[in-house]
Amino acid sequence: MKYGVMAYCLSWLVLVLGVPVWASQQVVITWPMLPDQQAADVRKDALDAGFLAGVVTQANALLAVPMSEERAGIFREYIRPRVKELIQGYSITETIVHQEPPALEMSLAVNVNAPAVKNILKHLGILYTSSSLVPTAITLAGVGGEDWMRLEELQTLTGVELVFSGADSTTERVDLEIIKSGITTWEATLNARGKHFSSQGKSLDEVWFALWQQYFMLDAVVEATFAKVRFKIDGWFVPEGVSYFNTQLSSWQKLVEESRLLRLALETGSLSGVWEVRTRSANALRVRLEEFLTIKGLRLVSFEHG
């Protein structure tokens, strides 16, 4: 009994300390220079561009399907003011100064706060709409031509597919109404899946993101994108092995949205663990697990989803 308690405590400690909160992204930036400029003059600009590229690369690594060029461009402008708070370190692996045309080429390893980037993707809806868009009927009032371009950008960023309000559809449609009653007075309502949300704000962006964030927090929306599975594995003889598996599981970023270790136990001389995971594909996860466990000499005791 004492050994089991010690194994549980030690394993839990190793797991907490062993899961990284950042991911390293390799990027290469080429920054143009004027004829009279030196590499030092544009170094900061090149670094800033590298940080931004690292965050966008990390975002795409979390998605089932990478963002299109148009969507990535809009995301890039949205994230630009927030980039530095998402960077946890970097190293310059190579710099090359080109003469014709003058340019500084910089290769970087950028450490990005992956969980924070994932939260932003959730907030924007991109995490849930990378492979399929949300059918949405939009009604506008008081919205002028100067707002149309931004509205179209927001639709692309969030992943909205415009449909007619009277159109029949077998999918869950969102009904969105946006009203502009002053230069800085916006109101909006969103109806979907039997829920009603409303928002007021000083800008289109403010009410748009407030409503869609609530929509993408709905259990039905999350479950439509990520299935919940629970599985049990046994065969470990040291707690570090459990920690290593937990780290590997978290690294399957395109497949695993989130994972939780529910319990550890000492059974028949080896450690076993039960995990609960939200995944894009239960079948693909099982295949990935079985490949990993076969190599490591572990056993998948149970696998349940639905």
Secondary structure, DSSP 4 states (H G I P E B T S, - for coil): -HHHHHHHHHHHHHHHHHS-S-EEEEEEEEEE--TT--HHHHHHHHHHHHHHHHHHHHHHHTSSSPPPHHHHHHHHHHHGGGSGGGEEEEEEEEEEEETTTTEEEEEEEEEE-HHHHHHHHHHHTHHHHSSS-EEEEEEEES--HHHHHHHHHHHHHHTEEE--TT---SSPPEEEEEEEEETTEEEEEEEETTEEEEEEESSHHHHHHHHHHHHHTSHHHHHHHSEEEEEEEEEESSHHHHHHHHHHHHH-TTTEEEEEEEEEEEETTEEEEEEEEEES-HHHHHHHHHHHHHHHT-EEEEEEE-
